Amino acid sequence: MLLAGGVSDDVGRRPVLLAALGALMASSLLFMVADSAAWLFVARGLQGLATGAAVSAASAALLDLHPNRDPAGVGLTTATAAAGGIGLGVLASSALVQLGTLPRVLPYLLLLVLFALALAGAYWMPEPVEKHGHFRIRAERPSVPAVVRRPFSLAALAVLSSWSIGGLFFSLGPQLAAHLFSSSNVIVSGSGIVALAGAAVVAQLLTGRTAPWIGAGVGSIALAAGMVLIVLAAASDSSAAYLAGSILAGAGFGAAFLGGLRALGAAIPHQHRAAVMSAFYVVAYTSLSLPAVLAGLVVAHFALPTTFEIFGSVVAAIALIVAFEAWRTRPAPQLAA
């Protein structure tokens, strides 16, 4: 994101997407042939670099190519694709690991096929950027024009609270689910993440045309309530409360993320789309990665329920701040003539 987030604004969306998808295919091949942890880090590093370039260019291209240039429709597509991809990815990969004969190969083979299909689609798509500049890669801090700083702040807070839950679930969710369900089945271990992502997609479809501040506010309250349920589930060893909390938090995740994203998408000037979306996803991926690493460090010194209490409290507090900020940014009521 920091190196190539705004490159597609200069050279076009298609070249960046083609290069990034080719690198993603290469990373999948590296995963399949990796024979040591070192190669896993190499493959994951390449995958991360390519994903950063692809996501910013693809998000900008969706805004460019929408028939009606509808930020609400684009925001809904982006949000449901992100949440649905998480859920389907966990479900498909865990099923392949549980049922397949090559658990370290088949998930990456599936990814390779999907990346190849996306590469073909990017090759045939029209190029929306008419004026091309010079190709430049240099480290830049995220750029947010003054006109979009307020909606960017709301979107950043919404993605901070919602994707932090994703990071916590990716890190410790399978371990908690395996404990609560007393099962070593990989599909069962991933059930909380699938429930979270599935509820997020449903919530996004239901709130896709509501006012962005309502989606962000109500979603954030549901997010906080879901986290409280998950913390209670971890403390009381309740699998039912864990699933209920995952669904409620997922619904809040989806609505809050979409509300913030829609408000941001409607305010971005077209010449800054890739750069602003890059800055947005810098916040998103930081929110996804840092909590996962920190939770892994904390759980090594504290019990699993205590770790969920600590991180759940922080996420719930941030979500309530988002709800308050969303209420503050609501449009002023129109006075009757």
N, C-alpha and C positions, 0 to 999 in steps of 0.2 A: 504493500500500500504506500509506504513512504518513498519508495524508489520509482514506482511505475504507476501510481494511482491516477495521475493526470495525463499520462502519455497518450491515451486514446483521444483526448481533446485536441491533440496536435496532429497525430498521424492517422487517426481514424479508429473506429471500433473493430473492424474485421481483422486488421493485422495483429492487434493485441490479442484478440480472442483466439486466432489461429495459433499464434506462438504459445499462448498460455495453455491451450488445450493439448497441443503437442507435448509440452513439458509435463502435463498431468498424465498423459499416456506413458511417457518415459518413467515417471515416478511409480506408476502401477507395475510396470515391468521390473523395476528395481525391488519393489516389495516382494514380488513373486520369486525372485532369485536370491533374495537376501539370505545369507547364512550366518550372520552375526548381528549383535545389537548395533554395532557401528553403522552397518549398511541400512538398518532401519532408520537411524537418525538422518543419514544422507537422503534416503527416500522421502522421509517426512519433511525435511528441509526444502527439497525441490518441490514437493507437493504444496507446501505453504507459500513459497514464492510465486508459483504459478496460480494458485487460488487467489492470492491478493490481486494479481494483475487481472485475472478473469472476472472476478466479482465486480470490481469498479467499472470495468468496460461494459460488462453485461447489464449492470444496473442503469448506466447511462444510455445504452442502446435501447433498452426497454422504453425509456422516456422519449427517445428520439423517434422510435418506429411505431409507437402506438397510433392507430388511425386517427383518434380524436385528441391526441396529446393529453390524455386524461390522467392526471397524477393519482387520482383515487384508484383507478383501475390498475395502474402500474404498481402502486404501493401494495394493493391486494395480491397481485401476481407475485411480486418479490417476497412478500411476507409468507404467503402460503407455500411457495416453493422452498423457502428456507426451512420452515417448520416441518413441512411434509418430507423434505429430503432427510432431515435428522431422524424422523420416526421410521421412514421406510428403510433408511440405511442401517439403523440398528436392528430392525426386524429381519431384513434380508440377510445381513451378515451373521447375526446370531443363529438364524436358521441354518445357514450354510455351515457354520462352525459345528452346530449340534448334530446335524444330519449328514453332512458331507464327508467324503473320504479324504479330502485335501483341505483342511480348515485354514491353512496358512497361504493357500493359493486361490481358492475359489472366490472369496470376496473381492480380491484385487482383479481377478479375471472379469468379474461382472463390472467393476468400475472401468476397466479397460474398454469393454464394449460400449458402455454408456458415454465415455469420453470420445470414442470414435464416432458415435452417432452425433454428438454435439459438434464435433469438428466438421463433419459433413454439413450440418445445418449452418454453421458459421461461414463456411466457404460459399454457400449459395445465398446467404442473406444479402440484402442491399446495404451499401455503405451509407450511413446517414450523415457523416461528417463531410461537407462539401469542400471546405478549404483546409488543405493539409499544410502543416508547418514542418519544422525539422524534428527529427527523432532525437530526443534528449532524455537521458536517465541521470538523475542526480538526486541526492538525498534532500528532501524538502520536508519542512514541518507541515502538518495538515493545514490546508487553506480554507477558510470559511469567510466569505464576503460579509460585510457588516449587515447587509439587507436580510440575511438568513440566520444571523446569530441567535436570535430569540427562539425560532422554531428548532434550530440545531441543538440548543441547550436542552429543550424539552425532549427531543428525540434521543439525545445522548443519555440523559437520565433514564429514559424508558428502556433503552437497550442495555444500559448498565445493570438495572435491576433484573430484567428478564433474562438476559444471556448469562448473568451470574448464576442463576438457577441451573441453566444448562451446564455450566462448568462444574458446579457442585454435583449434579447428577452424573455427568460423564466420569467424574473422578471416583465418587463413592456410592452412587446410586445402585450399581450392580451388586456391590458388597452388602448394602443394606437390604436390598430385595432378597438376595440369597439367604440372609439371616432371618428375615421376617417370614419368608415362605418355607424355610428349612429345606431348600432345594439346591442342588448343584447344576440344574438344567440351565444352559446359557440363555435360552429364550425367556425363561422365568426371570432370570437376573436382569434382563433388559426391559422387563415389562413396564417399569416405572417411566423410563425414557420414552417408550412407545406411547404410553397413556398421556404423558405430558405433551408430546408433539401432536398426537391425534386431537386432543382437546384444543390445542392452539389453533390448528387448521379450522376446526368447526367454529371456534369463537371468531376467527378472522372472517369467515364466510358470513357469519351472522352480523358482524359489526362493520363490514366493509364499506357501507354507505352511510354510517352514522357520522356525526361531527367528530373530527379527530380528537378534540379535547375530551369528549365523552368517552371514546374508546380508551384513550390513555389513562383517564382518571378512574373509570370503573374497572378497567383491566388491572390497574395497579392495586386497587383495593382487594380484588379477587386474588391477585398474586400474593399479597401479604397474608391473606386468610389461608390460602393453600399452604404456604410455608409453615404457618403455625400448626396446621394439621399434620404435616410431615414430621415436624419436630415432636409432636405428641405421639405419633406413630413410632418413631425411633425410641422414645422414652418408655412406651408401654408395650412394645413388641406387637403392635397391631398391624397386620397386613392389610385389613380392610381400610383403616385410617390412612395407610400409606397410599393405596390406590386412589382413595377419595381426594387426598391432598394433592396427588400428582395430577389428577384431572382438573381440580379447581385451580391449582397453580398454573397448569398448562393453558387453561382458558384465559387466565389473567395475563400470562406471558404473551399469548397470541394477540389479544386485544390491545394491550399496552404497546407492544412493539409496532403493530400496524398503525395505531393512532399517531404515534410519534413520527413514523416514517412517512405517513400521508401528509402530515403538516409540513414536514421538511420538503418533500418532493414538490409540493405546490409552490414553494417559495424560491426554488433554486433557479437562477438565471441560466439559460441554455448553454452559455459559453463556459460555465463553471460546473457542469453536472458531474463529470467524472471526478474532478478534484474534491468536491464536497461529499460525494458518495464515498470516496476513498477515506476522507476524514471520519465519516460516520462509521465505516467498517473498521477503522483503526480502533475506535472506542469499542465496537462490538467484539472484535477478536481479543482485545485486551480483557474485556469483561468475561469472555469465555475461558481464556487460558489462565490468567493469574489466580482466580478462585480455585481452579482445579489443582494447580500446583500447591497453593497454600493449604487447601484442605488435605491434600496428601501428606504434607508436612505435619499439620496439626494432629491428624488421626494417629500418627505414629507415637504421639505423646499423651493423647487423651482417648477416651472411649468413643466409639462411633456415635452414640446419642449426643454426647457432649459436643462433638464437632458439628453435628447438625444444628444443635442449639445455638452455637456461636455464629455460624454462617447464616443460619436461617433468620436470626435476629437482625443481622446486618442487612440482609436482602429485604426483609419485611420493612425495616426502617426506610431504606432507600425508596421502596415502592410507595410508601405513604407520602414521602416528599414529592415523588412524581405526581401522585394524585392531587396534592395541594397545588403544585405548579400548573398542572393541566387546568384546574379550576380557575386559577388566576389568569390564564391565557384565553379563557372563553371569550367569544365576541360580546361586545357590549350590546344590550337589548336596544332594538330600534324603537324610538318613540313614535307614537301614532300622530299623524298630522292633525 
